Amino acid sequence: MRKTESGTYTNKSIKRKTFNKTAFEDNFELLLLALPGIILTFIFCYLPMGGIIIAFKNFNPNLGILASKWVGFDNFKFFFTSNDFFRIMRNTLGYSITFLFLDNVVAIALAIMLYNVQKRAAIKYYQTTMILPNFMSMVLVAYVVYAILNPTSGILNSILSLFAGEKVSIQWYGKPGYWPFILTIVQIWKSVGMKTIIYYAALMGIDEALFEAARIDGATQKDEIRYIIIPELGSIICIYLIMGVGGLVGGDFGLFYQVPMNIGVLYPTTDIISTYVFRALQDGTNMGRTAAVGLFQSVTGTILVIISNAVVKKIDPDKSMF
């Protein structure tokens, strides 16, 4: 019981229960629509989590998950002490950090350019052309890249031959050193369009009076970007950074598997955790070891999200995700 200012007593718990019941009745149709999605999410995302114990077992398909022998952290130890660990982690973290930085910088720059375009028809054209690659499958992107980099009839070698005045036949699929740049360009080309549209939508929500006041005070375009645009985009930038930090040990499987065509000679610069686990499963090696790598990837990503969100929340609580 709680005494109110008027001197009467109310039961707070009863009021809360009545409110929840009312909210449930008001949103019953929406909850009913969401029910199939909730059930499917539970079946395909939560029930399989019981299989995590494979990471701590020497899994034998004939015995099943529960009857297989426990090996503790031996599967994790095998991965951390393997010759591939340094190469895989270097590639995974290196690409993820590079993509996280360049994707946001390029997207913000393109969004600012769009914001300064005056013709509406031109804006629609640029938006469509930028966002189109986002809806292309990685298989299709891989064949587009191959058409450009084909050693004998590729577009890029043909252009280089035209300028060199002689036949140029660079073996793009035989030189690992080229692929950090190739993969970075493909990643930006494919993914930056969607982020650009989101940043552009946020820019459209900025009060035009801020820019007018800044111009009256003599602010240049650089000053507007520094003191108005970037602070206004701060919340979206922080969300993208938090999500990107959580994916540092992840990686786009299609980008690193389909685009380089899974060519072994390119593994030094194209192999990441996701492709390593997939090939291990294909080879039929110990499933417990691959499960351990996947579990390490998931747990590390979750921890990084929590830490990055806590850092952002400490600096500015309004810009954190939770």
HELIX and SHEET records of a PDB file:
HELIX    1   1 LYS A   12  ASP A   26  1                                  15    
HELIX    2   2 PHE A   28  THR A   41  1                                  14    
HELIX    3   3 PHE A   42  TYR A   46  3                                   5    
HELIX    4   4 LEU A   47  PHE A   56  5                                  10    
HELIX    5   5 GLY A   64  ALA A   67  1                                   4    
HELIX    6   6 ASP A   74  PHE A   80  1                                   7    
HELIX    7   7 PHE A   85  TYR A  115  1                                  31    
HELIX    8   8 ARG A  120  ILE A  131  1                                  12    
HELIX    9   9 LEU A  132  PHE A  135  5                                   4    
HELIX   10  10 MET A  138  LEU A  149  1                                  12    
HELIX   11  11 ILE A  155  ALA A  164  1                                  10    
HELIX   12  12 TRP A  172  GLY A  174  5                                   3    
HELIX   13  13 PRO A  176  TYR A  178  5                                   3    
HELIX   14  14 TRP A  179  MET A  204  1                                  26    
HELIX   15  15 GLU A  208  ILE A  216  1                                   9    
HELIX   16  16 GLN A  221  GLU A  224  1                                   4    
HELIX   17  17 ILE A  225  ILE A  229  3                                   5    
HELIX   18  18 ILE A  230  GLU A  232  1                                   3    
HELIX   19  19 GLY A  234  GLY A  246  1                                  13    
HELIX   20  20 PHE A  253  TYR A  257  1                                   5    
HELIX   21  21 GLY A  264  LEU A  266  5                                   3    
HELIX   22  22 TYR A  267  THR A  270  1                                   4    
HELIX   23  23 ILE A  273  ASP A  283  1                                  11    
HELIX   24  24 MET A  287  ILE A  315  1                                  29    
HELIX   25  25 PRO A  317  LYS A  319  5                                   3    
SHEET    1   A 2 ARG A   2  LYS A   3  0                                        
SHEET    2   A 2 TYR A   9  THR A  10 -1                                        
SHEET    1   B 2 LYS A  57  ASN A  60  0                                        
SHEET    2   B 2 SER A  68  TRP A  70 -1                                        
END                                                                             
